[in-house]
């Protein structure tokens, strides 16, 4: 009888339950707001500005009524994972089907030493390689260049010739691993070296998989590692996209990088807007060459920063996918769903790491990694706690890799697709970031596109202003960095053992280059470089001639120097 009565009562409650209308919610929210004011009269809010890291206002509470005011529609704005507009992820089952690629950035000293670090990471569960090059290599200089003296092997691995590339991947089957290479101005040369090594290993072209950063526009905007003026530099990028579309169909021809834009001081919205605008500029260049959008767009990829503001970062990734999908389908009329998908790598924010209390960086990186995963990234690099001091040690790298593995295997985050989807606050924040980013893209379009905007200094100025504003906020303690402007420690800090790159590395590299120049076939070398120059003068695709040059043992700088008289060199115009 007691059970029967309970069932009847439950049935009565169910039958009388009425669905709340938007007006009901607004009226109830007004009543709640009045009570909130009474509460805050007794317990005032903390005296801080409740904004995201990028200064977007954060509401105390969000409701379905607020979402309706934003014009949010579930099917058109959120939808389902693996389906247009991909707000909720590019795969239907996301990490249940396949975990994100764990791709720790690695590169230091010589190719031989970096090769050992690669093998250490692969042996401990890393699922893809990511290559950092030293400053001379990034600038198209050989290890014996006077302009690179003292920098060889310091911030990445030194690669001056195909011999170095062979040593870098010695014993690593390139048909079985994916490789990412962070290289931009001389990307076409480094890519030619990699393809040549894969060919020498007997790897079929369709099995060569990986990603080339190859994003020269963000260099003019943020990172400042360039060689040639903007237009010929973009043409070199287009050469690689055109060549790989025909020959290396599983190679990601460019990773359009917001990471360095954010590291230079951009807000989350600026990072998103300027990165997507760069991507659109490359698409326009490929289309101008006569390529078809669905032939090359599926192999474009992206690379974003993951900063400290947990919710803002998740919303940024969701907005990025939605904007890109709509632009590809509605503006460029792409028909292949793969062209609509924004696939992205992510890296935790190097700029957020502090030399003060460096063990705090492990906590920061964990939070950022979780935001990237909840945001739906396809691969991830977690920074090491000591990277603000030096290139990471083996121990610090392993902690960073284990951070990803613990999140993947122990936290439960990989069990569900987009758990924040449908959150009133998350959907509102995603929509607001989307709208703000589209406003920037519209301004850039009005200037004639990103190339023209860069030449006018527009994104550079916007980022500079944001960086200055954030620094002022840190100095005034409006924004907090634990251990830097709050919770400082008076006692002497513990010192970390850091990685030291000995100058002998440079001496060995210089000797290796001298021996290469003596032993290589001089005539074949000269013919190959002459062909590179003649092809550049004719305005034709340079990929095949550069492949021939690296196989003839032409060095990185020799090839880049062959192009300098043809293209000229870029000089930035300063602004104040």
Secondary structure, DSSP 4 states (H G I P E B T S, - for coil): -HHHHHHHHHHHHHHH--PPPHHHHHHHHHHHHHHHHHHHHHSPPPSS--B-TT--B--S---HHHHHHTT--IIIII--TTSTT-TT-SSSSHHHHSPPEE--EE--SSHHHHHHHHHHHHHTT--SEEEEB-HHHHTT--TT-GGGTT-TTTSSB---SHHHHHHHTTT--TTTS-EEEE--TTHHHHHHHHHHHHHHTT--GGG--EEE----HHIIIII----S-HHHHHHHHHHHHHHHHHH-TTEE-EEEE-HHHHHTT--HHHHHHHHHHHHHHHHHHHHHTT--HHHHGGGEEEEEEE-S-HHHHHHHHHHHHHHHHHIIIIIS---SHHHH---EEEEE-GGG--STTTTHHHHHHHHHHHHHHHTT-SEEEPPPTTTTTSSPPHHHHHHHHHHHHHHHHHSSGGGSS-TTTT-HHHHHHHHHHHHHHHHHHHHHHHTTSHHHHHHHTHHHHHHHHHHHHHHHHHHHTSS--BTTTBS---SPPPPPP-----THHHHHHHHHHHHHHHHS-HHHHHHHHHHHHHHHHTT---HHHHHHHHHTT--HHHHHHHHHHHH----PPP--
